[in-house]
Amino acid sequence: MMLIEGQTIVVSGVANEKSLAWGVAQSLHREGANLVFTYRKEKSLRKLTKLLKESDIEAAAVVPCDILDDASLGEAFSRIGDQVGTIHGLVHSIAYAELLQGEYIDTTREGYLLAQSASSYSFVAMAKHARSLMKDGGSMVTQTYLGSERVVKNYHVMGVAKAALEASVRYLSEDLGRYAIRVNAVSAGPVLTSAAAAISGIHDLLSEIERRAPLRRNVQQDEIGDATLFLLSRLSRGVTGEVLHVDSGYHILGP
C-alpha cells in the first residue's frame, strides 16, 4: 500500500520544474496522494499545467491564491472546500524578498515587512484556512533554510523571515495539536532553484557543501520531496513542532 494513498494534499509554491514544491508534488503523487495546487500568477499556472501534463498527473483542483491578499486566501480555500471537501495535508513552499544583496542593516521597512508577510505570515494564514478543511486531522509542512539559525552571506532579511517561520511552526503545532493536526518544517540544503539562483554567491555555497558536509554532496530536489512526504505521512504520526534538516549534514558543522 502506498504511504498516503487517497489523501488530499494542498501544495503551494510550484513555479517551475526546479521548484522544491514540484519535487514534493512528485513524491506525493508517487505515494498515491490526491493533489490540489495553488498558484499566484498566470505564468505559474501555465508552467504548472505543462508540468502536470508531462508527468501524467491529474490534479484534484488548481486554484488561484495570492498569499499577500487575505480575501484571495479565503476565496482559495473556499473553492478548495467546494471542490474536494476534506483535506489531509498542506505544503507551504513560498518565500519572497527583495533582491538579496548588500547588508542586513540596510533593509528597508517595506522590504522587511514584505519578506515577513510573504515568507512567514503566509504560512500562518494558510494554516488558519486549512484547519477548517482538515476534519480528520492531518499534517502541515513548510520549507525553511539554515539561514534562519546562522548568518549566511547575502541571505539576511530572508534568514530573519525564516526564523519567524520556524517559530510559527512551534506555535502552530501547539494551537493545532488539539485538532490532531501536526505542523513541521523541512530545512533543506541549497538546491539550485530559480529563487536560489538569485542569491549572490550561491555557487560558492554549493561548492563548500560538497567539500565540507558529512555526505560530501549537495541534496537533490527528490530528497526534499521524500522528507516532506515522511512528515505528511502516518510514519511521522508522533512528530510535531520539528525542523527536519535535509542538507547532507551541513548544519552540524562548526566554523
QUIQUI-V58978 format. One record per pair of residues at least 12 apart in sequence whose C-alpha atoms are under 8 Angstrom apart, sorted by sequence separation. I is the first residue (numbers start at 1). GAP is how many residues later the second one is. If there is no record, write none. Layout:
BEGIN
I_GAP, I_GAP
END
This chain:
BEGIN
64_12, 147_12, 148_12, 206_12, 63_13, 98_13, 127_13, 146_13, 147_13, 148_13, 170_13, 11_14, 97_14, 145_14, 148_14, 149_14, 169_14, 170_14, 97_15, 147_15, 148_15, 169_15, 63_16, 147_16, 169_16, 190_16, 63_17, 97_17, 98_17, 145_17, 96_18, 97_18, 144_18, 148_18, 61_19, 96_19, 123_19, 166_19, 227_19, 95_20, 97_21, 144_21, 37_22, 61_22, 96_22, 97_22, 144_22, 224_22, 35_23, 36_23, 39_23, 41_23, 60_23, 61_23, 95_23, 96_23, 223_23, 4_24, 9_24, 11_24, 35_24, 36_24, 37_24, 38_24, 39_24, 40_24, 60_24, 94_24, 95_24, 7_25, 8_25, 9_25, 10_25, 11_25, 12_25, 13_25, 14_25, 34_25, 35_25, 36_25, 37_25, 38_25, 39_25, 40_25, 94_25, 95_25, 5_26, 6_26, 7_26, 8_26, 9_26, 10_26, 11_26, 12_26, 13_26, 34_26, 35_26, 36_26, 37_26, 38_26, 39_26, 40_26, 4_27, 5_27, 6_27, 7_27, 8_27, 9_27, 10_27, 11_27, 12_27, 36_27, 38_27, 39_27, 40_27, 191_27, 219_27, 3_28, 4_28, 5_28, 6_28, 8_28, 10_28, 16_28, 29_28, 94_28, 190_28, 191_28, 219_28, 2_29, 3_29, 4_29, 5_29, 15_29, 189_29, 190_29, 191_29, 218_29, 219_29, 2_30, 14_30, 189_30, 191_30, 218_30, 16_31, 92_31, 188_31, 217_31, 15_32, 16_32, 216_32, 15_33, 215_33, 14_34, 17_34, 214_34, 215_34, 16_35, 213_35, 214_35, 188_36, 213_36, 214_36, 90_37, 213_37, 38_38, 186_38, 212_38, 119_39, 90_40, 213_40, 120_41, 140_41, 144_41, 145_41, 146_41, 186_41, 209_41, 115_42, 119_42, 120_42, 123_42, 137_42, 138_42, 139_42, 140_42, 141_42, 142_42, 143_42, 144_42, 145_42, 146_42, 186_42, 87_43, 115_43, 119_43, 137_43, 138_43, 139_43, 140_43, 141_43, 142_43, 143_43, 144_43, 145_43, 146_43, 36_44, 120_44, 121_44, 124_44, 136_44, 137_44, 138_44, 139_44, 140_44, 141_44, 142_44, 143_44, 144_44, 145_44, 155_44, 89_45, 112_45, 116_45, 120_45, 131_45, 139_45, 141_45, 143_45, 145_45, 154_45, 87_46, 88_46, 115_46, 119_46, 154_46, 86_47, 87_47, 134_47, 154_47, 184_47, 85_48, 86_48, 87_48, 88_48, 92_48, 116_48, 120_48, 124_48, 153_48, 68_49, 86_49, 88_49, 89_49, 90_49, 91_49, 92_49, 93_49, 94_49, 68_50, 86_50, 88_50, 89_50, 90_50, 91_50, 92_50, 93_50, 107_50, 67_51, 87_51, 88_51, 89_51, 90_51, 91_51, 92_51, 103_51, 73_52, 77_52, 81_52, 89_52, 102_52, 104_52, 73_53, 77_53, 101_53, 103_53, 104_53, 68_54, 100_54, 101_54, 67_55, 70_55, 74_55, 100_55, 182_55, 184_55, 73_56, 100_56, 184_56, 185_56, 187_56, 189_56, 100_57, 182_57, 183_57, 184_57, 185_57, 186_57, 187_57, 188_57, 189_57, 190_57, 182_58, 183_58, 184_58, 185_58, 186_58, 187_58, 188_58, 189_58, 182_59, 183_59, 184_59, 185_59, 186_59, 187_59, 188_59, 189_59, 97_60, 184_60, 186_60, 187_60, 97_61, 189_61, 96_62, 173_67, 174_67, 173_68, 172_69, 21_70, 171_70, 170_71, 21_72, 169_72, 170_72, 20_73, 169_73, 8_76, 10_77, 166_77, 8_78, 9_78, 8_79, 9_79, 10_79, 11_79, 12_79, 13_79, 14_79, 7_80, 8_80, 9_80, 10_80, 11_80, 12_80, 13_80, 7_81, 8_81, 9_81, 10_81, 11_81, 12_81, 13_81, 7_82, 9_82, 11_82, 12_82, 141_87, 141_90, 141_91, 139_92, 140_92, 139_93, 138_94, 139_94, 100_98, 101_98, 99_99, 100_99, 101_99, 99_100, 100_100, 146_105, 89_143, 20_173, 18_174, 19_174, 18_175, 19_175, 18_176, 27_195, 26_196, 24_197, 28_197, 23_198, 24_198, 27_198, 23_199, 26_199, 27_199, 24_200, 25_200, 20_201, 23_201, 24_201, 28_201, 19_202, 23_202, 24_202, 27_202, 18_203, 20_204, 21_204, 24_204, 20_205, 24_205, 4_228, 4_229, 3_230, 4_230, 3_231
END
